[in-house]
Amino acid sequence: MTAYPRIGSVWAFRYPDAPQHDHEFRVTGVFTKDGVAYIESERLDSGALHRGRLDNSLDHAEPVGTDQACPTGRSGMHHD
């Protein structure tokens, strides 16, 4: 992971062996539960929502931009 995800930031999955699965997503939430970091995101091409462990979600991801009009008005990580 080259950067830390912030709410509203846009990332791109780049699969080295399966480029047909490449896509971009917007981070909609980053949180920890029981000491494990999770990320919530929305695919930009389909609108599909995803939640998963931060480590696993960003294995093949790279930041590509930030949407300054973040609907939640928050950025960074919050703790539950």
Secondary structure, 3 states (H helix, E strand, C coil): CCCCCCCCEEEEECCCCCHHHCEEEEEEEEEEECCEEEEEEEECCCCCEEEEEHHHHCCCEEEEEECCCCCCCCCCCEEC
